[in-house]
Amino acid sequence: MGRLDENARTEFLEEHPDWTIEGESLTRTFGLLDFKDAMGFVTRVALASEVADHHPDIDIRWNKVHIVLSTHSEGALTDKDTALAAEFDAF
């Protein structure tokens, strides 16, 4: 697991423009059709996170799901965060 340098952060944001970096966290709010779709999305996020053994903070607001990723054990953004964020984008 490697900490992300500035080049890796910039490259990730260029490829995934809906994400933002806030301190040492990646954040994104996903807009879904309704609560049912939001909960289905969260279930997929949860399953992918378990497989990766890397768990985001998740905030659910009816048809919006806010995700925050950070590698707390490193105190920094790592490739684990960007890999999981990219997987969420594919959903």
N, C-alpha and C positions, 0 to 999 in steps of 0.2 A: 504494500500500500504506500503510495507516494503522495506527499503534500503537493498541491497544485501551485506551480509558479505563475507569474503574471502571464506568460505566453500561453500556458494551458488554460488559464481562466478566460483570456480573450478569445482563444480558439473555440472553447466550449460555447461562450455567449454568441459568437458569430454563427455557430451551427444550431443553436437553440435559443433564439432571440426572445422567447417568452419567459425565460428564466432571468432572475436578477441575482446579483451577489450582494448580500448585506453582511458586512463584517466577514466572518468565516462560515457563512451559511448560504446555501442556494435556496431561493424561494420562487414559488410560482403559484398563481391561483388559476385553477382550471374551471371553466364555465361549462356546465352540463345542461341538459334539457330540463330536468326536474329532479326531485329528491330521489326517486327510484334510480335514475341514471347515476346520480352522484354516489349513492350507496354501492351500486355495482362497480363503479370506478374504484372506490375505496377498497372494496374486496379484492380487486385485482392488484392494487397497490400493496395491500397487506400480504397477499400470497407471494408476490415478487420480493417483498422486503424480507419475508421469512427465509426464502430460498437464498437470498444474498446475505442473510444474517446482518442486516443493516436496516435500522428502523427510523423512518422520518417522523417528525411531528406533523400531525394531521388535524386540520380544523375544518369542520363541515358546516356549511350554511345553506340550507335548502338545495340550491342547484350550483353551489360553488364549493370547491374543495381547495383549501390552501395547504400547500406542502412546504415544509422546511427540512432541508437535508444538511447535516454537518457531521463530521466524524469527531465525536466528543472525546474519544480516547486520544486523539492526536491534537485536539484543540485547534483544528484547522480543516479546511476543505481538502479532500483527497480524491483520488480517482474512483474510490467507492461511491462517493457522492455523485459524480458526473455520470458514472455508469448506470446507476439507478435512476437518475433524472432522465437520461436518454431512454431508458426502458419505459418509464412512465409516459414520455412523449409518444411512444409507439402505440400506446393504448388508444 
